[in-house]
Amino acid sequence: MAEAMKQMNMIQAINSALDIKMSQDPDVLVFGEDVGYFGGVFRCTAGLQEKHGLHRCFDTPIAEGGIIGVAVGMAAYGLRPVAEIQFADYIYPGYDQIASEAARLRYRSNGEFTAPLTIRTPVGGGIHGGQTHSQSPEALFTHIAGLKTIIPSNPYDAKGLLIKAIEDNDPVLFLEPKRLYNGPFSGDPHMPARNWSKHELGEVPEGHYTIDFEKARLHREGADLTILCYGTMVWVAEAAVEATGVDADIVDLRSLMPLDLDAIVKSVNKTGRCLVLHEATRTSGFGAELIAEVQQHCFYALETPIVRVTGWDTPYPHALEWEYFPGLERVSEAITRIMED
């Protein structure tokens, strides 16, 4: 019998993943700032406390180091905590707990202990959040051995990847592009109007399924250019490809660590051109790692220099948000420049 499908936005898909795992496994707990009675500032945990009880979905103090520290202790003793950091901008007080404790626990205990915990947090701009509600710090975490870093771009992937994260026996940082919570660019005046397909809006199985971290997704197939991107930038890339008329592969990485290098190499060797696209700050951003891998593995296939479009090396400006954001205009200009070289 075919799996029942339902239209979901990313918020609903994440909520469904949490509900399924809490129903299947009594060791799964959800906690963070305002995730309980209120259901989270973005409503991703709405209804979970009412359904699963105060002891399995609960609010915490505003203390990110404490939230992560508690999650590490729970995970070490057999639970599967899902900790929410309300905005990625506020994850830094918990960075030491993530890097020094969670990511190293299996190694330092010679496998006696593991840290099966998931840390969820919204990332990115485009919602007028200003400098303290718009950061994309993913590159800081891909440098940590022992930690997986995941960024979905659509509701289907968000649910399958989150279930996989909760079931993983090692720590997973699950970054949720807040600009996509209600669908691709919902109400966004800076993107062209279009009729989104069912898949883009989120046709999602109602039941349990998982998506492997090790596999990127070919969002669009083309012959002339490879665009490597993730999260919100997948949809910016698609809009720019449509605007320029270039026949491009759009590779949605899904996972930054582990990275599907095979998918990247296959695409760039086919097209001979590569654009790396991310919203985060340019210097030492994850795009630099992608460029290094492409240069090493695809050097003889490249017909033009690799180009990257990113955020700027500044705090995220509230008044000039759309000058900072790698939007349709900047990406289209880069695509045109690559194809003219």
SVG drawing of the C-alpha trace seen along z (x, -y; Angstrom):
<svg xmlns="http://www.w3.org/2000/svg" viewBox="-3 -51 47 53">
<polyline fill="none" stroke="black" stroke-width="0.4" points="0.0,0.0 1.4,-3.4 2.5,-5.8 -0.2,-8.5 1.1,-11.9 0.2,-15.3 0.9,-18.9 3.2,-20.3 5.4,-23.3 8.7,-22.9 7.3,-23.8 4.7,-21.1 7.3,-18.6 9.6,-19.2 6.7,-18.9 5.6,-15.7 9.2,-14.2 9.4,-15.1 5.9,-13.7 6.7,-10.4 9.9,-9.9 8.4,-10.9 5.5,-8.4 7.9,-5.6 10.6,-6.1 10.0,-7.1 13.6,-8.1 13.1,-11.0 12.7,-14.4 12.3,-17.9 13.3,-21.0 14.5,-24.5 13.3,-28.1 9.5,-28.4 9.2,-25.0 6.6,-23.6 3.3,-25.4 3.9,-28.1 5.1,-25.6 8.2,-27.5 8.6,-30.9 8.1,-29.4 5.6,-26.8 7.7,-23.8 6.9,-22.1 3.3,-23.1 1.1,-20.5 3.9,-18.3 3.7,-19.1 0.0,-18.6 0.3,-15.2 3.4,-13.8 3.4,-15.5 5.4,-18.1 8.3,-15.7 9.0,-15.0 8.5,-18.5 9.5,-21.3 10.8,-24.8 14.3,-25.7 15.9,-28.9 17.6,-31.3 20.9,-29.6 22.2,-27.9 25.3,-26.4 23.0,-24.8 20.6,-23.5 23.4,-21.8 25.1,-20.6 21.9,-19.0 21.4,-17.4 24.9,-15.9 24.3,-14.4 21.0,-12.9 22.5,-11.4 25.4,-9.9 23.0,-8.0 20.8,-6.6 18.2,-9.2 17.8,-10.8 17.3,-14.5 16.3,-17.0 17.5,-20.5 16.3,-23.6 18.4,-26.8 15.8,-29.5 18.1,-31.2 21.5,-30.1 22.8,-33.5 22.6,-32.4 24.3,-29.1 27.7,-30.4 27.4,-30.0 26.8,-26.3 29.7,-26.0 32.2,-24.6 29.7,-21.9 29.2,-20.9 32.8,-20.9 34.5,-19.7 31.9,-17.4 29.2,-16.1 31.4,-15.7 34.3,-14.0 32.3,-11.8 32.5,-8.6 36.2,-9.1 37.4,-10.0 35.5,-7.2 36.7,-4.6 33.1,-3.9 31.9,-3.3 29.6,-6.4 27.9,-8.0 26.0,-11.3 22.9,-10.6 21.6,-14.1 20.1,-16.5 20.4,-20.2 17.8,-22.1 18.2,-25.8 16.9,-28.3 19.5,-30.0 19.7,-32.7 18.2,-36.0 15.6,-37.4 13.0,-37.9 14.2,-41.3 15.7,-39.8 18.7,-42.1 22.2,-41.2 21.2,-39.1 18.6,-36.9 20.0,-36.3 23.4,-34.5 24.5,-31.4 27.3,-29.9 27.4,-26.5 31.1,-26.7 32.1,-26.9 30.6,-23.5 31.8,-21.6 35.3,-22.0 34.4,-19.9 35.3,-16.2 32.5,-14.0 29.7,-16.3 27.3,-16.1 25.9,-19.3 22.7,-19.1 20.7,-21.9 17.4,-20.9 15.9,-23.0 12.4,-21.6 9.8,-20.0 10.3,-16.4 14.0,-16.5 13.5,-18.3 11.3,-15.5 13.4,-12.6 16.7,-14.1 15.4,-15.1 14.2,-11.6 17.5,-10.3 19.3,-12.8 17.2,-11.7 18.0,-8.0 21.7,-8.7 24.0,-7.6 26.2,-10.6 25.5,-14.4 23.8,-16.1 23.4,-19.9 20.2,-20.4 20.0,-23.9 16.6,-25.1 16.5,-28.0 13.8,-30.1 13.1,-31.9 11.8,-28.6 9.6,-27.7 6.4,-28.6 7.4,-27.6 9.9,-28.9 10.0,-32.7 6.4,-33.0 5.4,-36.5 8.9,-37.6 8.8,-40.8 12.4,-40.2 11.6,-37.0 9.6,-36.6 6.1,-35.3 5.6,-31.7 3.4,-28.7 5.3,-26.3 4.9,-22.5 3.5,-20.1 7.0,-18.9 8.3,-22.4 5.4,-23.3 6.0,-20.1 4.3,-16.8 5.5,-14.7 4.7,-11.1 2.7,-11.2 4.6,-8.3 8.2,-7.4 11.0,-7.6 14.6,-8.6 17.0,-10.3 20.7,-9.4 23.1,-12.2 25.7,-11.0 23.6,-11.7 23.2,-15.1 20.1,-15.8 20.2,-16.9 17.6,-19.6 17.8,-20.4 19.7,-18.7 21.6,-20.6 24.7,-20.4 26.5,-23.8 27.1,-24.8 27.1,-23.2 25.7,-25.3 26.7,-23.9 24.3,-25.2 22.1,-24.3 19.2,-25.5 17.6,-28.8 20.1,-29.2 18.7,-26.2 15.7,-28.2 17.7,-31.4 19.8,-29.3 16.7,-28.0 15.2,-31.4 18.5,-32.7 18.8,-29.8 15.3,-30.5 16.1,-34.2 19.3,-33.7 18.2,-30.7 21.4,-28.8 21.1,-25.0 22.5,-24.2 22.9,-21.4 21.7,-22.6 23.2,-20.3 21.5,-20.6 24.1,-19.3 21.7,-18.6 24.6,-17.6 27.8,-19.6 29.4,-17.0 29.4,-14.3 29.7,-15.7 28.7,-13.9 31.9,-14.5 31.0,-12.0 27.9,-13.9 29.9,-17.2 32.7,-15.6 30.3,-13.9 28.4,-17.1 31.4,-19.4 33.2,-16.9 30.1,-16.9 29.6,-20.7 33.1,-22.0 31.9,-25.1 31.1,-25.7 29.3,-28.3 29.4,-28.0 26.6,-29.7 25.9,-30.3 24.3,-33.0 27.0,-33.0 29.9,-35.3 32.4,-34.9 35.8,-34.6 36.3,-31.0 32.8,-30.2 31.9,-26.6 32.2,-27.7 36.0,-27.8 36.0,-24.1 33.8,-23.3 36.1,-25.3 39.2,-23.4 37.5,-20.0 36.4,-21.0 39.8,-22.3 41.5,-19.2 39.2,-16.6 38.0,-18.4 40.9,-20.6 41.3,-19.2 37.5,-19.4 37.2,-23.1 36.8,-25.4 36.5,-28.6 37.6,-29.7 35.3,-28.6 33.1,-31.5 31.4,-32.0 28.5,-34.2 28.1,-34.7 27.2,-37.1 29.6,-39.9 32.2,-40.0 30.1,-42.3 27.4,-41.8 24.0,-41.1 22.7,-44.7 19.0,-45.3 18.6,-48.4 20.5,-46.9 19.4,-43.3 18.9,-42.8 22.3,-44.2 23.8,-41.5 21.6,-38.6 22.8,-36.7 19.6,-37.3 18.4,-36.8 20.3,-39.8 23.7,-38.9 23.4,-35.2 22.2,-35.9 25.1,-38.3 27.5,-35.6 26.0,-32.9 26.2,-35.3 29.8,-36.1 30.8,-32.4 29.1,-31.6 30.8,-34.5 34.3,-33.5"/>
</svg>
